[in-house]
Amino acid sequence: PGSAGAGGEVNGTAAVGGLVVSAQGVGVGVFLAAFILTAVAGNLLVILSVACNRHLQTVTNYFIVNLAVADLLLSATVLPFSATMEVLGFWAFGRAFCDVWAAVDVLCCTASILSLCTISVDRYVGVRHSLKYPSIMTERKAAAILALLWAVALVVSVGPLLGWKEPVPPDESFCGITEEAGYAVFSSLCSFYLPMAVIVVMYCRVYVVARSTTRSLEAGVKRERGKASEVVLRIHCRGAATGADGAQGVRSAKGHTFRSSLSVRLLKFSREKKAAKTLAIVVGVFVLCWFPFFFVLPLGSLFPQLKPSEGVFKVIFWLGYFNSCVNPLIYPCSSREFKRAFLRLL
């Protein structure tokens, strides 16, 4: 269209390297480039914050780093090609790379979602067993969980590479996600619906435990069940007094130790509860970003007549990608430690 050379402009279009890009395409390209750079920079900040600050190197934050790694891989290896396709209007990288791009897309997105699922389970354990948490969730167990997480994501992503997809279109300039009905349902279940069910259940249980514990603390009574007896702790203002049923003759030194242990528990519970609130925001945003895509994908595969228009599907498609960009923005707004680490790095 037109006879403009490289770098020329004809009728509101720019010709770059023999390819003609509309002014609208240039605007979309600039927007998507800013989007991708924000996602890359934000996830790098999360990773470097934990790597450079010893006090942030906890098991929970290792799971958060894994989430950032998955989002970073998506932003750096998948989104640039997705954005190029949006700007040019066609796929310019060949059929073989199209298959690899689609597989890596599913791999990173699934790993990101499974990371949020793992984080929700970790937060439940942290809130429910705040004192025992370090012995329950060790670094070795965390490493095994992360290895399993990536293995599951890999299994979900390789289906189309092994032939589980619709017939290959003859036109190599077309590249899209696999919409074969069986695989669409399978990937949606494994990548979204099952993890989302776990996430919702875990955060409901976190909410119940946190509310119960908070009410007990506000009432000044906390029940601790031991191996042989039940102890009722009465927490008074400024920790002035502590009572215990069936514990007559406790000396002042033991009482002081008892109150110190209780203070440690309260501090740990407060931190775990705050971390759970932060990650609940992450999960809420995740559901808003990914649910439209994983609702439309299997529905359109099973019932082609219900497919949305191409423009609507593109918006839904990129809304899912937006989750990888917004996760790092939530941490500094919700976590003082991450905010300080971000500011130091910047």
N, C-alpha and C positions, 0 to 999 in steps of 0.2 A: 504493500500500500504506500504509494508515493515513491519518490526517487531520492529521498534524503540519504546522505552518506552517514557514516558512523559519527554520532554526536550531533547530527543535524536535527531539524525540527520541521514537521509538516503538519498543518491543520491540527495543532494541539497535541501532536504526538512527538515523542523523542525517539530517535533511532540510535541505539547503542550496540556496537559490534554487529550490525546487520539485523538486529532485532528491533522491531518497532514497539515502543511502550507508550500507552496513552498517559495523559496527564493524571488521570485518575489512578492508573497503575503506579505512577511515580509516588503519588500521595500515599497509597496503600503500602508501597515499599518502604517509605520513610517511617510510617507508623509502625509497621511490623519490625523494622530494624531496631527502633527504639524499644519496642516490646521485648525483643530477643535479648538485647544488650542489658536491659533491666533484669531479666530473669537470670542471665549468666552472672552479672555482678552481684545480685542479691544472694544467690545460692553459694557463690564463692565466699561471700562475707560470712555466711553461716558456717561453712567448713573451716575457714581460717580462724574464726572466733573461737571455736572449740579447740582447734589445733594449737593456737597460740596462748590459750588461757587454761592453766592447769585446773583451776577450780570449776571450769565448765566441762571437764573430762569425766563425765558420769555415764552410766549405762543408758539412761534416758536420752542424754544428748548424743550418744553414739547412734541411737535410732534416728534422732533428728538429722544427724549428719548423713546417714544413709538415705533419708528422704531427700536431702539437699543434693546428694550425689546423683540420685535418679533424675531429679529435676534438672540438674546441670547437664547431664548427658543428653536429656531430651532437648534442652535449649541449644546446646552446642552442636549436636550431630543430626537432629531431626528438623527442628524448626527453620533453620536457614534454607533447606530445600523445600519445605512446605511454603515458606514465604516467597521463594523464587517462583514456584508454580502459580501462586496467587497473582504475582506481578505480571508474569509472562502470559498466563492463561493456558499454559500447557506444560507437560513434563519434558524436560530437555536433557535428561541424564540416562536414558536407555532403559530397556525392560529389566535387565538383571539387577541394576541398582535400585529400580523401583521396588522390586521384591524385598531387597535388603532394607531399604528405607522403611517400608511398611512393617517389617518384622521388628526392627529396632524401635520404631514408634510404639508398638504394642508392648515390647519388653520394658521400655522405660516407664510408660504410663502404668503398666501393671505393677512394676516394682514400687513406684511412687504410692499407689493406692494401698498395696500390701504393707508398705512402711507405716502408713497412717493406721492401718489395722493393728500392726504390732505395737505401735505407740499407745493405742487405746488399751490394749491388754496390759502393757507395762504400767500405765497410769493406774489401772484398777488395782494391780498388785501393790503399787506404791502407796495408795491411799488405804487399802484394806489392811495391809501388813507393813505399816511404815517403819517399824523397828526391825522386823525380820527381812525387809526388802533387800539389803545388801547381800544376805546369805542366799536368798531365793533367786535373785536375778544377778548372777555373777557375769563377769566379762566373757568367760568361756561359753556360758549358755547364750549370751547375747550374740557372740560370733556364730554359734551353731544356728541360731534363729535366723540371722541375716543370710547365711549361706543357703538355708532352706528357702527363704523368701525369694532369692534370686533364681534358685533352681525352679521354683513354681512359675515365676515370671517367664523363664526361658521356655518351659514346657508349653505355656499358653501361646507364646509368640511364634514358635517354629511350625505350627500347623500349616499355614499357607505355604511355607517354604517346602514342605513335604507333600504338597499337592492338595491340601484341604482348602480349596477356593473355587470360585467360578471359573469358566473357561477364560483363557488369556485373550484380551482384545487384540485384534491385529494391528491396531494403531499404537505405535510405541510412544506417541506423544501424550497418551492418556495414562494416568497413574492414580489409583485411588485405593482406599482401604478395602479389605475383603468383605463382601456383603453376602457370601454364601450362607444360606439360612442356618445350617447346622453349626458352622463355626461362629457365626454372629451370636447365636444363643449361648454357645459354650464359652466364648471369650467374655461375653457380658456377665454371665454367672460367676466365672472365676475371677475376673478382673474388677468387678464392681459390686454385684448384688450380694454375694456371700461375704466379702470383706465389709460391706456396708452394714449387713446384719450383725456381724460381730462388733463393729464399731458402735452401733446404736445400743446394743445390749450392754457392752462394757461401760459406756458413759452413763447409761441409766443406773447401773449398779454403783458407779462412782458417785453419782448424785445422791443415791439413797444412803450410802455409807457416809458421805461428807455431811449430809443434812443431819443424820442421826448423831454423829460424833459432835457436830457443832452445837446441837441442842443440848447434849449432855454436858458439854463444857460450859455453855451459858447457864445451865441450871446448877452448875457447881458440883455435878456428880459424874463420875466416870467409873464404869464397872470393868474390872479386869479379872478375867477367869484364869486362875492358876491350875496346876495339876491336881491339887487336893482340896483347894478351898476357893471361895469367891471373896474378893476384896473390894470394898467400896471406897473409892477415893473421894474425899470432899475437898474441893479446890476453893479456897477462900481468897478474898482480895489480897493481892500482893503475896500470895502463897504463904499466908500467916499460919495456917493450920491445916493438918491433913489427918483424917480419921480412918481407921480400918477395923471392920468387924472381925472378931476372932483373932486379933493380933495384939492382945494385951501384953504389957510389959516391954513395949518397943522403946529402946533408948533414944535419946535425942540425936545421937550420931547416926543411928539407923534411919531416923525420921528425916534427917537432912539428906542422906543418900537417896531415900525414897523420893523426896521432893525433887531432887536433882534429876533422877531418872524420869520422873513425870515431866519435868520441864523439857528434857531432851525429846520425849515423845511428842509433846505438844508442838515443839518447834519443827520436828520432822513432819508431823501431820500438816502443819500450816504450809510448809514448803511444797509438800506433795499435792495439797489441795490447790495451791496457786498454779502449779505446773499443769494440773489437770484442767483448770479453767482456760489456761492459755491454749492448750492443745484441743480443747472442745471448740474454740473459735476456729482453729485450723480445720477441724473436721466439718463444722458447719459450712464453711466456705467451700470445702471439697465437695460436699453433697450438692450445693448450688451450682458449682461449675460442671460437675461430671454427670449428674442425673439426666439432664436433657439429652446428652449424647447417647448414653447407654439405654435410654428409653426409646429414642428414635431409631437407633441402629437395628436392634432385633425386630422392632415393629415394622420398619420398612423392608427388612429382609424377608419376613414372613408374609407381609401383605404389601406388595409393591404399590398398590393404589393409594396407600396411606403415606407414602414417602413425602417429606416436605419439599418445597422448591429448592433449587440449587443454592440460592442466596441464603435462605433460612438455614440450610444444612451447614453452610460455611461458617455462619455465625455460631451455631451450636458446636461445630468442630473446634473452632478457635477458643470458644469459651472453656472447653476442657483444658486446652493448652494454657489458658490464663491462670489456672490453678498453680502451675509451676512457677509463675511469675509472682503471684501474690503471697505464697507461703512465707518467703523471707521477709516480707513487709510486716507480717503479723508479729514476729518475734520481738523486734525493738519496741513495738507498741504495747506489748503485754509482759515482757520480761525485762526487769531492770538490769540483770546480769548481761543479757544479750545486747541491750542498748549501750551499756558501757563498753562492751567488747567491740561493737560496731564503731562507736565513736573513736575508740583508740586506733582501730585499724584505718579509719578514714583520715 
